[in-house]
Amino acid sequence: MSNAETKAVRVFISGRVQGVGFRYWTLRAAEERGLNGWVRNLRDGRVEALFSGPADMVDDMLADCHEGPRFSAVRGVEVEDAEAPEASGFRTVG
């Protein structure tokens, strides 16, 4: 896979991921990697995110999502292919 390849994925993260700063951690980590997309809490207790950008940076972000911030306890990370967002930058939504 070359660095020029881009990729977009939608991710659903389960476990203790709300009330532990997961969205803000995700925002900072995605911005550091220059990714586009968004992150939000879901009513069922999961966090949903859309990551888009260079494939190696998206893969790196996905690997970090299995760990999460300090006080989280990630139990699962579901990943599906997605369309890249029209807007550039990364933000918290919802």
Steps between C-alpha positions, in 0.01 A plus 500: 500500500649834404475815706304658214211259552204643684237320697176580682345285773211523744584362843282392793686475830340320794587459867547777756541772238258773613573736788875429476608765247494261204362754252756766591782245494381388155480861378858573607638170365325543163616862466860396578479254209340753265183294463158624391172388655311515825427322830181479708341312790214263418196448724590131544825591680737456205712762327473533121768662285579559135868513409623600155848570372827328412451124545799460733373780728147352506645158589710659774191674641304173495777326693489775765120470526547151646676667796318833532571765762625428850169434679321316219456122474455409134323167446447511125581695185281434196627645171315540171592672174351848460487796266743781575334806659450805279634737766868505586624496858390294797221593744274378778134474392170426674 
